[in-house]
Amino acid sequence: MKFNKTRNKVIGAIFIVIVVLLFFMFPTKYYLEVPGSAEPTSQYVKVDGKHDKKKGDLLLTTVGLVKGTPFTL
């Protein structure tokens, strides 16, 4: 059997592309916590008859969850 170098290079390139795509897109059973936003608590907490006179904000920090891939893990 004679080896066809061009055909072997094309098949090898296709194999490498498939492996790289799986590495970036294949879902795993793991989740990652990622940084979320910082929201002011004034929109969640209200006190009747009182106004906040102090400078600055009290912020509520949030996190997000994303499905892990081999790349992100």
PDB file of N, H, CA, C and O in Angstrom:
ATOM      1  N   MET A   1       0.840  -1.166   0.000  1.00  0.00           N
ATOM      2  CA  MET A   1       0.000   0.000   0.000  1.00  0.00           C
ATOM      3  C   MET A   1       0.894   1.242   0.000  1.00  0.00           C
ATOM      4  O   MET A   1       1.807   1.361   0.818  1.00  0.00           O
ATOM      5  N   LYS A   2       0.625   2.149  -0.913  1.00  0.00           N
ATOM      6  H   LYS A   2      -0.116   2.053  -1.578  1.00  0.00           H
ATOM      7  CA  LYS A   2       1.423   3.355  -1.038  1.00  0.00           C
ATOM      8  C   LYS A   2       0.798   4.456  -0.189  1.00  0.00           C
ATOM      9  O   LYS A   2      -0.417   4.651  -0.201  1.00  0.00           O
ATOM     10  N   PHE A   3       1.639   5.167   0.542  1.00  0.00           N
ATOM     11  H   PHE A   3       2.626   5.008   0.552  1.00  0.00           H
ATOM     12  CA  PHE A   3       1.155   6.246   1.403  1.00  0.00           C
ATOM     13  C   PHE A   3       0.973   7.525   0.593  1.00  0.00           C
ATOM     14  O   PHE A   3       1.848   7.920  -0.178  1.00  0.00           O
ATOM     15  N   ASN A   4      -0.156   8.148   0.778  1.00  0.00           N
ATOM     16  H   ASN A   4      -0.866   7.827   1.404  1.00  0.00           H
ATOM     17  CA  ASN A   4      -0.443   9.413   0.122  1.00  0.00           C
ATOM     18  C   ASN A   4      -0.247  10.513   1.166  1.00  0.00           C
ATOM     19  O   ASN A   4      -1.067  10.668   2.071  1.00  0.00           O
ATOM     20  N   LYS A   5       0.849  11.279   1.035  1.00  0.00           N
ATOM     21  H   LYS A   5       1.515  11.152   0.300  1.00  0.00           H
ATOM     22  CA  LYS A   5       1.199  12.273   2.050  1.00  0.00           C
ATOM     23  C   LYS A   5       0.140  13.367   2.164  1.00  0.00           C
ATOM     24  O   LYS A   5      -0.166  13.815   3.270  1.00  0.00           O
ATOM     25  N   THR A   6      -0.410  13.794   1.061  1.00  0.00           N
ATOM     26  H   THR A   6      -0.162  13.431   0.163  1.00  0.00           H
ATOM     27  CA  THR A   6      -1.422  14.856   1.097  1.00  0.00           C
ATOM     28  C   THR A   6      -2.669  14.379   1.825  1.00  0.00           C
ATOM     29  O   THR A   6      -3.223  15.104   2.650  1.00  0.00           O
ATOM     30  N   ARG A   7      -3.110  13.177   1.528  1.00  0.00           N
ATOM     31  H   ARG A   7      -2.660  12.587   0.858  1.00  0.00           H
ATOM     32  CA  ARG A   7      -4.297  12.637   2.189  1.00  0.00           C
ATOM     33  C   ARG A   7      -4.052  12.478   3.680  1.00  0.00           C
ATOM     34  O   ARG A   7      -4.935  12.789   4.480  1.00  0.00           O
ATOM     35  N   ASN A   8      -2.879  12.002   4.076  1.00  0.00           N
ATOM     36  H   ASN A   8      -2.162  11.749   3.426  1.00  0.00           H
ATOM     37  CA  ASN A   8      -2.561  11.841   5.487  1.00  0.00           C
ATOM     38  C   ASN A   8      -2.523  13.184   6.216  1.00  0.00           C
ATOM     39  O   ASN A   8      -2.949  13.270   7.368  1.00  0.00           O
ATOM     40  N   LYS A   9      -2.021  14.227   5.565  1.00  0.00           N
ATOM     41  H   LYS A   9      -1.675  14.158   4.630  1.00  0.00           H
ATOM     42  CA  LYS A   9      -1.989  15.560   6.177  1.00  0.00           C
ATOM     43  C   LYS A   9      -3.401  16.099   6.373  1.00  0.00           C
ATOM     44  O   LYS A   9      -3.695  16.701   7.405  1.00  0.00           O
ATOM     45  N   VAL A  10      -4.277  15.891   5.396  1.00  0.00           N
ATOM     46  H   VAL A  10      -4.038  15.402   4.556  1.00  0.00           H
ATOM     47  CA  VAL A  10      -5.657  16.362   5.505  1.00  0.00           C
ATOM     48  C   VAL A  10      -6.384  15.615   6.625  1.00  0.00           C
ATOM     49  O   VAL A  10      -7.080  16.235   7.429  1.00  0.00           O
ATOM     50  N   ILE A  11      -6.233  14.319   6.682  1.00  0.00           N
ATOM     51  H   ILE A  11      -5.668  13.816   6.029  1.00  0.00           H
ATOM     52  CA  ILE A  11      -6.882  13.531   7.737  1.00  0.00           C
ATOM     53  C   ILE A  11      -6.319  13.919   9.111  1.00  0.00           C
ATOM     54  O   ILE A  11      -7.067  14.020  10.083  1.00  0.00           O
ATOM     55  N   GLY A  12      -5.022  14.132   9.187  1.00  0.00           N
ATOM     56  H   GLY A  12      -4.414  14.050   8.398  1.00  0.00           H
ATOM     57  CA  GLY A  12      -4.409  14.564  10.446  1.00  0.00           C
ATOM     58  C   GLY A  12      -4.906  15.935  10.884  1.00  0.00           C
ATOM     59  O   GLY A  12      -5.171  16.150  12.067  1.00  0.00           O
ATOM     60  N   ALA A  13      -5.035  16.866   9.938  1.00  0.00           N
ATOM     61  H   ALA A  13      -4.820  16.691   8.977  1.00  0.00           H
ATOM     62  CA  ALA A  13      -5.529  18.204  10.261  1.00  0.00           C
ATOM     63  C   ALA A  13      -6.975  18.150  10.742  1.00  0.00           C
ATOM     64  O   ALA A  13      -7.334  18.836  11.699  1.00  0.00           O
ATOM     65  N   ILE A  14      -7.802  17.344  10.090  1.00  0.00           N
ATOM     66  H   ILE A  14      -7.510  16.787   9.312  1.00  0.00           H
ATOM     67  CA  ILE A  14      -9.207  17.202  10.513  1.00  0.00           C
ATOM     68  C   ILE A  14      -9.273  16.612  11.916  1.00  0.00           C
ATOM     69  O   ILE A  14     -10.076  17.062  12.734  1.00  0.00           O
ATOM     70  N   PHE A  15      -8.450  15.621  12.208  1.00  0.00           N
ATOM     71  H   PHE A  15      -7.798  15.256  11.544  1.00  0.00           H
ATOM     72  CA  PHE A  15      -8.412  15.013  13.534  1.00  0.00           C
ATOM     73  C   PHE A  15      -8.004  16.039  14.597  1.00  0.00           C
ATOM     74  O   PHE A  15      -8.607  16.097  15.668  1.00  0.00           O
ATOM     75  N   ILE A  16      -6.998  16.835  14.307  1.00  0.00           N
ATOM     76  H   ILE A  16      -6.508  16.788  13.436  1.00  0.00           H
ATOM     77  CA  ILE A  16      -6.538  17.850  15.257  1.00  0.00           C
ATOM     78  C   ILE A  16      -7.624  18.900  15.500  1.00  0.00           C
ATOM     79  O   ILE A  16      -7.832  19.317  16.640  1.00  0.00           O
ATOM     80  N   VAL A  17      -8.313  19.327  14.451  1.00  0.00           N
ATOM     81  H   VAL A  17      -8.144  18.988  13.525  1.00  0.00           H
ATOM     82  CA  VAL A  17      -9.392  20.310  14.602  1.00  0.00           C
ATOM     83  C   VAL A  17     -10.507  19.744  15.479  1.00  0.00           C
ATOM     84  O   VAL A  17     -11.041  20.455  16.331  1.00  0.00           O
ATOM     85  N   ILE A  18     -10.860  18.488  15.284  1.00  0.00           N
ATOM     86  H   ILE A  18     -10.427  17.911  14.592  1.00  0.00           H
ATOM     87  CA  ILE A  18     -11.916  17.867  16.093  1.00  0.00           C
ATOM     88  C   ILE A  18     -11.485  17.789  17.557  1.00  0.00           C
ATOM     89  O   ILE A  18     -12.290  18.073  18.444  1.00  0.00           O
ATOM     90  N   VAL A  19     -10.251  17.417  17.826  1.00  0.00           N
ATOM     91  H   VAL A  19      -9.598  17.187  17.105  1.00  0.00           H
ATOM     92  CA  VAL A  19      -9.758  17.324  19.200  1.00  0.00           C
ATOM     93  C   VAL A  19      -9.750  18.700  19.861  1.00  0.00           C
ATOM     94  O   VAL A  19     -10.132  18.826  21.025  1.00  0.00           O
ATOM     95  N   VAL A  20      -9.325  19.723  19.141  1.00  0.00           N
ATOM     96  H   VAL A  20      -9.015  19.620  18.196  1.00  0.00           H
ATOM     97  CA  VAL A  20      -9.301  21.091  19.699  1.00  0.00           C
ATOM     98  C   VAL A  20     -10.716  21.576  19.982  1.00  0.00           C
ATOM     99  O   VAL A  20     -10.960  22.178  21.028  1.00  0.00           O
ATOM    100  N   LEU A  21     -11.650  21.327  19.074  1.00  0.00           N
ATOM    101  H   LEU A  21     -11.452  20.837  18.225  1.00  0.00           H
ATOM    102  CA  LEU A  21     -13.043  21.729  19.301  1.00  0.00           C
ATOM    103  C   LEU A  21     -13.627  21.018  20.517  1.00  0.00           C
ATOM    104  O   LEU A  21     -14.328  21.646  21.311  1.00  0.00           O
ATOM    105  N   LEU A  22     -13.362  19.750  20.678  1.00  0.00           N
ATOM    106  H   LEU A  22     -12.793  19.241  20.033  1.00  0.00           H
ATOM    107  CA  LEU A  22     -13.839  19.030  21.854  1.00  0.00           C
ATOM    108  C   LEU A  22     -13.233  19.599  23.135  1.00  0.00           C
ATOM    109  O   LEU A  22     -13.908  19.681  24.161  1.00  0.00           O
ATOM    110  N   PHE A  23     -11.979  19.985  23.075  1.00  0.00           N
ATOM    111  H   PHE A  23     -11.431  19.918  22.242  1.00  0.00           H
ATOM    112  CA  PHE A  23     -11.306  20.555  24.241  1.00  0.00           C
ATOM    113  C   PHE A  23     -11.980  21.843  24.686  1.00  0.00           C
ATOM    114  O   PHE A  23     -12.087  22.096  25.886  1.00  0.00           O
ATOM    115  N   PHE A  24     -12.435  22.662  23.746  1.00  0.00           N
ATOM    116  H   PHE A  24     -12.347  22.456  22.771  1.00  0.00           H
ATOM    117  CA  PHE A  24     -13.054  23.939  24.080  1.00  0.00           C
ATOM    118  C   PHE A  24     -14.559  23.836  24.324  1.00  0.00           C
ATOM    119  O   PHE A  24     -15.112  24.695  25.012  1.00  0.00           O
ATOM    120  N   MET A  25     -15.240  22.830  23.795  1.00  0.00           N
ATOM    121  H   MET A  25     -14.790  22.132  23.237  1.00  0.00           H
ATOM    122  CA  MET A  25     -16.694  22.813  23.837  1.00  0.00           C
ATOM    123  C   MET A  25     -17.309  21.637  24.583  1.00  0.00           C
ATOM    124  O   MET A  25     -18.496  21.693  24.906  1.00  0.00           O
ATOM    125  N   PHE A  26     -16.573  20.588  24.868  1.00  0.00           N
ATOM    126  H   PHE A  26     -15.609  20.542  24.605  1.00  0.00           H
ATOM    127  CA  PHE A  26     -17.128  19.402  25.503  1.00  0.00           C
ATOM    128  C   PHE A  26     -17.535  19.721  26.938  1.00  0.00           C
ATOM    129  O   PHE A  26     -16.679  20.099  27.738  1.00  0.00           O
ATOM    130  N   PRO A  27     -18.817  19.581  27.292  1.00  0.00           N
ATOM    131  CA  PRO A  27     -19.237  19.902  28.658  1.00  0.00           C
ATOM    132  C   PRO A  27     -18.805  18.823  29.646  1.00  0.00           C
ATOM    133  O   PRO A  27     -18.744  17.639  29.316  1.00  0.00           O
ATOM    134  N   THR A  28     -18.513  19.259  30.848  1.00  0.00           N
ATOM    135  H   THR A  28     -18.563  20.221  31.116  1.00  0.00           H
ATOM    136  CA  THR A  28     -18.186  18.326  31.920  1.00  0.00           C
ATOM    137  C   THR A  28     -19.287  18.383  32.972  1.00  0.00           C
ATOM    138  O   THR A  28     -20.241  19.147  32.829  1.00  0.00           O
ATOM    139  N   LYS A  29     -19.163  17.591  34.013  1.00  0.00           N
ATOM    140  H   LYS A  29     -18.387  16.971  34.128  1.00  0.00           H
ATOM    141  CA  LYS A  29     -20.177  17.597  35.061  1.00  0.00           C
ATOM    142  C   LYS A  29     -19.900  18.678  36.102  1.00  0.00           C
ATOM    143  O   LYS A  29     -20.627  18.778  37.091  1.00  0.00           O
ATOM    144  N   TYR A  30     -18.878  19.477  35.901  1.00  0.00           N
ATOM    145  H   TYR A  30     -18.287  19.397  35.098  1.00  0.00           H
ATOM    146  CA  TYR A  30     -18.483  20.502  36.862  1.00  0.00           C
ATOM    147  C   TYR A  30     -19.009  21.879  36.456  1.00  0.00           C
ATOM    148  O   TYR A  30     -19.210  22.166  35.276  1.00  0.00           O
ATOM    149  N   TYR A  31     -19.225  22.723  37.471  1.00  0.00           N
ATOM    150  H   TYR A  31     -19.061  22.491  38.430  1.00  0.00           H
ATOM    151  CA  TYR A  31     -19.627  24.114  37.259  1.00  0.00           C
ATOM    152  C   TYR A  31     -18.570  25.015  37.882  1.00  0.00           C
ATOM    153  O   TYR A  31     -17.902  24.631  38.843  1.00  0.00           O
ATOM    154  N   LEU A  32     -18.425  26.199  37.338  1.00  0.00           N
ATOM    155  H   LEU A  32     -18.967  26.512  36.558  1.00  0.00           H
ATOM    156  CA  LEU A  32     -17.469  27.172  37.850  1.00  0.00           C
ATOM    157  C   LEU A  32     -18.213  28.389  38.367  1.00  0.00           C
ATOM    158  O   LEU A  32     -19.174  28.842  37.746  1.00  0.00           O
ATOM    159  N   GLU A  33     -17.776  28.920  39.501  1.00  0.00           N
ATOM    160  H   GLU A  33     -16.996  28.552  40.005  1.00  0.00           H
ATOM    161  CA  GLU A  33     -18.300  30.183  39.985  1.00  0.00           C
ATOM    162  C   GLU A  33     -17.448  31.291  39.393  1.00  0.00           C
ATOM    163  O   GLU A  33     -16.223  31.281  39.512  1.00  0.00           O
ATOM    164  N   VAL A  34     -18.103  32.235  38.761  1.00  0.00           N
ATOM    165  H   VAL A  34     -19.099  32.243  38.665  1.00  0.00           H
ATOM    166  CA  VAL A  34     -17.402  33.348  38.129  1.00  0.00           C
ATOM    167  C   VAL A  34     -17.890  34.646  38.761  1.00  0.00           C
ATOM    168  O   VAL A  34     -18.999  34.690  39.295  1.00  0.00           O
ATOM    169  N   PRO A  35     -17.087  35.697  38.712  1.00  0.00           N
ATOM    170  CA  PRO A  35     -17.508  36.963  39.302  1.00  0.00           C
ATOM    171  C   PRO A  35     -18.774  37.496  38.635  1.00  0.00           C
ATOM    172  O   PRO A  35     -18.958  37.387  37.422  1.00  0.00           O
ATOM    173  N   GLY A  36     -19.624  38.065  39.452  1.00  0.00           N
ATOM    174  H   GLY A  36     -19.475  38.153  40.437  1.00  0.00           H
ATOM    175  CA  GLY A  36     -20.854  38.675  38.957  1.00  0.00           C
ATOM    176  C   GLY A  36     -20.784  40.183  39.115  1.00  0.00           C
ATOM    177  O   GLY A  36     -19.714  40.783  39.010  1.00  0.00           O
ATOM    178  N   SER A  37     -21.922  40.779  39.365  1.00  0.00           N
ATOM    179  H   SER A  37     -22.791  40.292  39.450  1.00  0.00           H
ATOM    180  CA  SER A  37     -21.980  42.237  39.490  1.00  0.00           C
ATOM    181  C   SER A  37     -22.008  42.638  40.960  1.00  0.00           C
ATOM    182  O   SER A  37     -22.169  41.796  41.844  1.00  0.00           O
ATOM    183  N   ALA A  38     -21.850  43.929  41.206  1.00  0.00           N
ATOM    184  H   ALA A  38     -21.720  44.612  40.488  1.00  0.00           H
ATOM    185  CA  ALA A  38     -21.983  44.496  42.552  1.00  0.00           C
ATOM    186  C   ALA A  38     -23.188  45.427  42.514  1.00  0.00           C
ATOM    187  O   ALA A  38     -23.154  46.473  41.867  1.00  0.00           O
ATOM    188  N   GLU A  39     -24.249  45.041  43.210  1.00  0.00           N
ATOM    189  H   GLU A  39     -24.276  44.191  43.736  1.00  0.00           H
ATOM    190  CA  GLU A  39     -25.513  45.784  43.184  1.00  0.00           C
ATOM    191  C   GLU A  39     -25.669  46.558  44.492  1.00  0.00           C
ATOM    192  O   GLU A  39     -25.355  46.032  45.560  1.00  0.00           O
ATOM    193  N   PRO A  40     -26.150  47.798  44.422  1.00  0.00           N
ATOM    194  CA  PRO A  40     -26.394  48.539  45.668  1.00  0.00           C
ATOM    195  C   PRO A  40     -27.560  47.916  46.443  1.00  0.00           C
ATOM    196  O   PRO A  40     -28.565  47.515  45.856  1.00  0.00           O
ATOM    197  N   THR A  41     -27.411  47.844  47.759  1.00  0.00           N
ATOM    198  H   THR A  41     -26.595  48.170  48.236  1.00  0.00           H
ATOM    199  CA  THR A  41     -28.464  47.239  48.583  1.00  0.00           C
ATOM    200  C   THR A  41     -29.666  48.155  48.742  1.00  0.00           C
ATOM    201  O   THR A  41     -30.715  47.718  49.216  1.00  0.00           O
ATOM    202  N   SER A  42     -29.533  49.411  48.356  1.00  0.00           N
ATOM    203  H   SER A  42     -28.681  49.766  47.972  1.00  0.00           H
ATOM    204  CA  SER A  42     -30.650  50.357  48.527  1.00  0.00           C
ATOM    205  C   SER A  42     -31.876  49.941  47.710  1.00  0.00           C
ATOM    206  O   SER A  42     -32.997  50.302  48.069  1.00  0.00           O
ATOM    207  N   GLN A  43     -31.695  49.215  46.657  1.00  0.00           N
ATOM    208  H   GLN A  43     -30.784  48.922  46.365  1.00  0.00           H
ATOM    209  CA  GLN A  43     -32.847  48.776  45.871  1.00  0.00           C
ATOM    210  C   GLN A  43     -33.540  47.558  46.494  1.00  0.00           C
ATOM    211  O   GLN A  43     -34.648  47.207  46.089  1.00  0.00           O
ATOM    212  N   TYR A  44     -32.898  46.913  47.473  1.00  0.00           N
ATOM    213  H   TYR A  44     -31.998  47.199  47.802  1.00  0.00           H
ATOM    214  CA  TYR A  44     -33.478  45.747  48.127  1.00  0.00           C
ATOM    215  C   TYR A  44     -33.965  46.031  49.553  1.00  0.00           C
ATOM    216  O   TYR A  44     -34.870  45.359  50.049  1.00  0.00           O
ATOM    217  N   VAL A  45     -33.363  47.025  50.204  1.00  0.00           N
ATOM    218  H   VAL A  45     -32.628  47.571  49.801  1.00  0.00           H
ATOM    219  CA  VAL A  45     -33.686  47.316  51.596  1.00  0.00           C
ATOM    220  C   VAL A  45     -34.312  48.703  51.678  1.00  0.00           C
ATOM    221  O   VAL A  45     -33.712  49.678  51.228  1.00  0.00           O
ATOM    222  N   LYS A  46     -35.505  48.802  52.245  1.00  0.00           N
ATOM    223  H   LYS A  46     -35.992  48.009  52.611  1.00  0.00           H
ATOM    224  CA  LYS A  46     -36.201  50.075  52.439  1.00  0.00           C
ATOM    225  C   LYS A  46     -36.582  50.192  53.907  1.00  0.00           C
ATOM    226  O   LYS A  46     -37.076  49.235  54.505  1.00  0.00           O
ATOM    227  N   VAL A  47     -36.352  51.373  54.491  1.00  0.00           N
ATOM    228  H   VAL A  47     -35.951  52.150  54.005  1.00  0.00           H
ATOM    229  CA  VAL A  47     -36.734  51.640  55.869  1.00  0.00           C
ATOM    230  C   VAL A  47     -37.685  52.835  55.842  1.00  0.00           C
ATOM    231  O   VAL A  47     -37.329  53.904  55.345  1.00  0.00           O
ATOM    232  N   ASP A  48     -38.898  52.655  56.376  1.00  0.00           N
ATOM    233  H   ASP A  48     -39.187  51.787  56.779  1.00  0.00           H
ATOM    234  CA  ASP A  48     -39.901  53.722  56.359  1.00  0.00           C
ATOM    235  C   ASP A  48     -39.467  54.910  57.208  1.00  0.00           C
ATOM    236  O   ASP A  48     -39.049  54.737  58.354  1.00  0.00           O
ATOM    237  N   GLY A  49     -39.564  56.107  56.653  1.00  0.00           N
ATOM    238  H   GLY A  49     -39.903  56.247  55.723  1.00  0.00           H
ATOM    239  CA  GLY A  49     -39.293  57.334  57.385  1.00  0.00           C
ATOM    240  C   GLY A  49     -37.829  57.641  57.600  1.00  0.00           C
ATOM    241  O   GLY A  49     -37.523  58.603  58.306  1.00  0.00           O
ATOM    242  N   LYS A  50     -36.937  56.910  57.055  1.00  0.00           N
ATOM    243  H   LYS A  50     -37.185  56.129  56.482  1.00  0.00           H
ATOM    244  CA  LYS A  50     -35.504  57.152  57.249  1.00  0.00           C
ATOM    245  C   LYS A  50     -34.837  57.380  55.893  1.00  0.00           C
ATOM    246  O   LYS A  50     -35.164  56.729  54.901  1.00  0.00           O
ATOM    247  N   HIS A  51     -33.904  58.313  55.880  1.00  0.00           N
ATOM    248  H   HIS A  51     -33.638  58.842  56.686  1.00  0.00           H
ATOM    249  CA  HIS A  51     -33.126  58.595  54.682  1.00  0.00           C
ATOM    250  C   HIS A  51     -31.647  58.414  55.009  1.00  0.00           C
ATOM    251  O   HIS A  51     -31.190  58.818  56.079  1.00  0.00           O
ATOM    252  N   ASP A  52     -30.925  57.827  54.121  1.00  0.00           N
ATOM    253  H   ASP A  52     -31.296  57.498  53.253  1.00  0.00           H
ATOM    254  CA  ASP A  52     -29.497  57.592  54.313  1.00  0.00           C
ATOM    255  C   ASP A  52     -28.751  58.879  54.004  1.00  0.00           C
ATOM    256  O   ASP A  52     -28.802  59.370  52.877  1.00  0.00           O
ATOM    257  N   LYS A  53     -28.053  59.434  55.002  1.00  0.00           N
ATOM    258  H   LYS A  53     -28.012  59.035  55.918  1.00  0.00           H
ATOM    259  CA  LYS A  53     -27.338  60.702  54.827  1.00  0.00           C
ATOM    260  C   LYS A  53     -25.830  60.489  54.700  1.00  0.00           C
ATOM    261  O   LYS A  53     -25.094  61.453  54.491  1.00  0.00           O
ATOM    262  N   LYS A  54     -25.364  59.269  54.819  1.00  0.00           N
ATOM    263  H   LYS A  54     -25.962  58.486  54.989  1.00  0.00           H
ATOM    264  CA  LYS A  54     -23.935  59.004  54.763  1.00  0.00           C
ATOM    265  C   LYS A  54     -23.474  58.846  53.319  1.00  0.00           C
ATOM    266  O   LYS A  54     -24.233  58.434  52.442  1.00  0.00           O
ATOM    267  N   LYS A  55     -22.211  59.187  53.103  1.00  0.00           N
ATOM    268  H   LYS A  55     -21.595  59.522  53.816  1.00  0.00           H
ATOM    269  CA  LYS A  55     -21.623  59.032  51.776  1.00  0.00           C
ATOM    270  C   LYS A  55     -21.226  57.577  51.559  1.00  0.00           C
ATOM    271  O   LYS A  55     -20.951  56.849  52.512  1.00  0.00           O
ATOM    272  N   GLY A  56     -21.200  57.165  50.304  1.00  0.00           N
ATOM    273  H   GLY A  56     -21.424  57.756  49.529  1.00  0.00           H
ATOM    274  CA  GLY A  56     -20.778  55.809  49.966  1.00  0.00           C
ATOM    275  C   GLY A  56     -21.965  54.884  49.770  1.00  0.00           C
ATOM    276  O   GLY A  56     -23.115  55.265  49.987  1.00  0.00           O
ATOM    277  N   ASP A  57     -21.668  53.683  49.363  1.00  0.00           N
ATOM    278  H   ASP A  57     -20.734  53.373  49.187  1.00  0.00           H
ATOM    279  CA  ASP A  57     -22.688  52.677  49.095  1.00  0.00           C
ATOM    280  C   ASP A  57     -22.328  51.369  49.780  1.00  0.00           C
ATOM    281  O   ASP A  57     -21.156  51.043  49.970  1.00  0.00           O
ATOM    282  N   LEU A  58     -23.351  50.641  50.140  1.00  0.00           N
ATOM    283  H   LEU A  58     -24.303  50.906  49.986  1.00  0.00           H
ATOM    284  CA  LEU A  58     -23.181  49.269  50.604  1.00  0.00           C
ATOM    285  C   LEU A  58     -23.605  48.381  49.438  1.00  0.00           C
ATOM    286  O   LEU A  58     -24.752  48.440  48.994  1.00  0.00           O
ATOM    287  N   LEU A  59     -22.682  47.562  48.943  1.00  0.00           N
ATOM    288  H   LEU A  59     -21.751  47.515  49.304  1.00  0.00           H
ATOM    289  CA  LEU A  59     -22.933  46.783  47.740  1.00  0.00           C
ATOM    290  C   LEU A  59     -23.085  45.303  48.058  1.00  0.00           C
ATOM    291  O   LEU A  59     -22.423  44.763  48.945  1.00  0.00           O
ATOM    292  N   LEU A  60     -23.967  44.670  47.317  1.00  0.00           N
ATOM    293  H   LEU A  60     -24.505  45.108  46.597  1.00  0.00           H
ATOM    294  CA  LEU A  60     -24.190  43.232  47.399  1.00  0.00           C
ATOM    295  C   LEU A  60     -23.466  42.604  46.209  1.00  0.00           C
ATOM    296  O   LEU A  60     -23.784  42.901  45.058  1.00  0.00           O
ATOM    297  N   THR A  61     -22.500  41.742  46.485  1.00  0.00           N
ATOM    298  H   THR A  61     -22.241  41.500  47.420  1.00  0.00           H
ATOM    299  CA  THR A  61     -21.716  41.120  45.415  1.00  0.00           C
ATOM    300  C   THR A  61     -22.380  39.814  44.993  1.00  0.00           C
ATOM    301  O   THR A  61     -22.791  39.015  45.835  1.00  0.00           O
ATOM    302  N   THR A  62     -22.479  39.606  43.693  1.00  0.00           N
ATOM    303  H   THR A  62     -22.145  40.255  43.009  1.00  0.00           H
ATOM    304  CA  THR A  62     -23.111  38.404  43.163  1.00  0.00           C
ATOM    305  C   THR A  62     -22.073  37.534  42.465  1.00  0.00           C
ATOM    306  O   THR A  62     -20.987  37.997  42.116  1.00  0.00           O
ATOM    307  N   VAL A  63     -22.423  36.273  42.269  1.00  0.00           N
ATOM    308  H   VAL A  63     -23.305  35.896  42.552  1.00  0.00           H
ATOM    309  CA  VAL A  63     -21.587  35.348  41.503  1.00  0.00           C
ATOM    310  C   VAL A  63     -22.452  34.689  40.441  1.00  0.00           C
ATOM    311  O   VAL A  63     -23.676  34.645  40.562  1.00  0.00           O
ATOM    312  N   GLY A  64     -21.817  34.186  39.415  1.00  0.00           N
ATOM    313  H   GLY A  64     -20.823  34.222  39.316  1.00  0.00           H
ATOM    314  CA  GLY A  64     -22.514  33.460  38.367  1.00  0.00           C
ATOM    315  C   GLY A  64     -21.990  32.037  38.284  1.00  0.00           C
ATOM    316  O   GLY A  64     -20.894  31.737  38.759  1.00  0.00           O
ATOM    317  N   LEU A  65     -22.774  31.172  37.681  1.00  0.00           N
ATOM    318  H   LEU A  65     -23.664  31.416  37.295  1.00  0.00           H
ATOM    319  CA  LEU A  65     -22.361  29.785  37.475  1.00  0.00           C
ATOM    320  C   LEU A  65     -22.305  29.499  35.978  1.00  0.00           C
ATOM    321  O   LEU A  65     -23.229  29.832  35.237  1.00  0.00           O
ATOM    322  N   VAL A  66     -21.217  28.881  35.547  1.00  0.00           N
ATOM    323  H   VAL A  66     -20.466  28.611  36.149  1.00  0.00           H
ATOM    324  CA  VAL A  66     -21.083  28.458  34.146  1.00  0.00           C
ATOM    325  C   VAL A  66     -20.677  26.996  34.123  1.00  0.00           C
ATOM    326  O   VAL A  66     -19.973  26.522  35.014  1.00  0.00           O
ATOM    327  N   LYS A  67     -21.119  26.299  33.117  1.00  0.00           N
ATOM    328  H   LYS A  67     -21.691  26.684  32.394  1.00  0.00           H
ATOM    329  CA  LYS A  67     -20.777  24.886  32.942  1.00  0.00           C
ATOM    330  C   LYS A  67     -19.308  24.806  32.522  1.00  0.00           C
ATOM    331  O   LYS A  67     -18.866  25.535  31.634  1.00  0.00           O
ATOM    332  N   GLY A  68     -18.573  23.931  33.157  1.00  0.00           N
ATOM    333  H   GLY A  68     -18.932  23.338  33.878  1.00  0.00           H
ATOM    334  CA  GLY A  68     -17.142  23.815  32.882  1.00  0.00           C
ATOM    335  C   GLY A  68     -16.849  22.997  31.637  1.00  0.00           C
ATOM    336  O   GLY A  68     -17.553  22.033  31.337  1.00  0.00           O
ATOM    337  N   THR A  69     -15.819  23.382  30.925  1.00  0.00           N
ATOM    338  H   THR A  69     -15.247  24.165  31.169  1.00  0.00           H
ATOM    339  CA  THR A  69     -15.269  22.619  29.798  1.00  0.00           C
ATOM    340  C   THR A  69     -13.828  22.262  30.162  1.00  0.00           C
ATOM    341  O   THR A  69     -13.277  22.840  31.099  1.00  0.00           O
ATOM    342  N   PRO A  70     -13.221  21.345  29.461  1.00  0.00           N
ATOM    343  CA  PRO A  70     -11.811  21.049  29.779  1.00  0.00           C
ATOM    344  C   PRO A  70     -10.928  22.289  29.718  1.00  0.00           C
ATOM    345  O   PRO A  70      -9.984  22.399  30.501  1.00  0.00           O
ATOM    346  N   PHE A  71     -11.202  23.219  28.820  1.00  0.00           N
ATOM    347  H   PHE A  71     -11.968  23.130  28.184  1.00  0.00           H
ATOM    348  CA  PHE A  71     -10.416  24.449  28.703  1.00  0.00           C
ATOM    349  C   PHE A  71     -10.597  25.328  29.929  1.00  0.00           C
ATOM    350  O   PHE A  71      -9.612  25.822  30.478  1.00  0.00           O
ATOM    351  N   THR A  72     -11.857  25.540  30.380  1.00  0.00           N
ATOM    352  H   THR A  72     -12.657  25.139  29.934  1.00  0.00           H
ATOM    353  CA  THR A  72     -12.089  26.436  31.506  1.00  0.00           C
ATOM    354  C   THR A  72     -11.673  25.814  32.829  1.00  0.00           C
ATOM    355  O   THR A  72     -11.380  26.535  33.782  1.00  0.00           O
ATOM    356  N   LEU A  73     -11.643  24.491  32.903  1.00  0.00           N
ATOM    357  H   LEU A  73     -11.881  23.905  32.129  1.00  0.00           H
ATOM    358  CA  LEU A  73     -11.174  23.859  34.136  1.00  0.00           C
ATOM    359  C   LEU A  73      -9.680  23.954  34.243  1.00  0.00           C
ATOM    360  O   LEU A  73      -9.099  23.477  35.217  1.00  0.00           O
TER     361      LEU A  73
END
